[in-house]
Amino acid sequence: MGFGAIIIGDEIVRGKRSDKHFAKLIELLALRGLHLDWSLYLGDDRRRLTETLALSLKTQDAVFSFGGIGVTPDDHTRQAAAAAAGVPLRLHPEAEAEIRARFAQTGTEVTRDRLQLGEFPAGSRIIPNPFNRIPGFSFADHHFFPGFPQMAHPMLEWVLDSYYRERFHRVAEAEQAIIVWEGNEGTLLDLMRRIEAEHAGLTVFSLPSFGSAAMRRHIELGVRGDPAQVPIAMQKICAEVSRLGFQWDEPERKTPAGAGVG
């Protein structure tokens, strides 16, 4: 099982609003020793949403979907999820109870439109919403949240803690890196390939930067994975980087333009 995200809304893909979900999802997963494997941004297009969900439902991934579960004309996520799963939309009894309780608190009439907020693909489970009691829903390992961060993020934490606790911190992982000043990936490519070949439990990463007025050009070069192998691999990397004639430093002590460290 991997973890994926689908972030939905024309307002995001057209640049009218900034996405708040991607970074928060990464943060909440990391706190639990998990990480995100993939993410998609989609507009409010029911056909595309249906096709995307039909594909992701065939995987074993847990998928977190944000946005589009309301009842306005540009909300298509509930209908797309039902079509992708091949099941009808039905008013979920627990969702209906939560919706009625919510509007009873405010003294507001429970209209047909408001009850539609609780129509989910048949076989769904509700996701409690501590903000206003209007629930989201889970279908298999797909979890659907409203687009509002103040609602979605507590609901996301509830899903993680309710359904995936046994996966928390299950795989130990460490990460170390150095800054290679004026480095270029072409020169370091053989080193990176050799480290991955010699250490099957590690992934080598390279993050180049063209630099700026405050920071000269550099590459953040490192490894992540098996904690026992990380320091051994980093010793090899540091030794080879020095042999190739590059200066390097630790990431948290990036040197301003013109300075030098050996």
Residue, then its C-alpha position, 0 to 999 in steps of 0.5 A: m500500500g502506498f499513499g496518494a492525494i487528489i486535490i480538486g478544484d478549478e480555483i486551485v488549478r486556475g490559480k485563484r486560490s493556493d493549495k493548503h492540503f499538499a504540505k499539510l498531508i506530508e506533515l501529518l504523514a511524516l509525524r506518523g512515520l509515513h510518506l506520500d507516494w503521489s499527488l494529483y491536482l484536478g479541476d472540477d471535471r466529472r469525467r476526468l475525476t471519474e476516470t482518475l478514481a476508477l484507476s486509483l480504486k484498482t490499486q491498493d493505495a490509500v488515497f486522500s481526496f480534498g474538495g468537491i463534496g458539496v452540492t453546488p453545480d461545480d461539486h462533482t466528487r461524490q458523483a464521480a466516486a460513485a460512478a468510478a466504483g460502479v455503485p449508486l449514491r445513497l443517503h447515509p443514515e449516520a450522515e443524515a443524523e449528523i446533518r440533522a443535528r447540525f441544522a437543529q443546533t442552528g435552528t435551520e430547516v433541513t432541506r433536500d439540498r442539505l441532505q444531499l451533503g450526506e449522499f455517498p457511494a453505497g457502502s461508504r463509511i462517514i468521516p466525522n467533521p468536528f468543525n460543523r458535523i457535515p461528514g466526509f466519507s470513506f469508500a474502501d481505502h479512498h477518503f474524501f474530505p471537504g476543500f476547507p482546510q480547517m475541516a479537512h485536516p482534523m478529519l484527515e488526522w482522524v482517518l490516519d489514526s483510525y485506519y492506518r495506526e498499524r503502519f505508523h513508524r513501521v519502517a525505520e528510515a534515516e536521511q543524511a546529506i551534504i551540500v556540494w558547492e559548485g557540484n554538477e550531477g554529471t560528474l557525480l552520477d557514477l558515484m550516485r549509481r555506485i552507492e545505490a548498487e552497493h546499498a540496496g536499502l538506500t535511495v540516493f537523491s540529488l537536489p541541484s540549485f543554480g544559486s542566488a545572490a546570497m548562495r552560490r551554486h550547489i547540489e544537495l547530495g544525500v541518501r535515505g533509507d535503512p538507518a544502519q546503511v546511511p552513515i556508511a554510505m555517507q562516508k563513501i560519498c564524502a570521501e569521493v566528493s573530496r577526491l573529485g575536488f569539490q568543497w562540501d558542507e552540512p545542509e544546515r550550514k550553507t555557505p554564502a557566495g564566495a566563502g569556502v569550506g573543505 
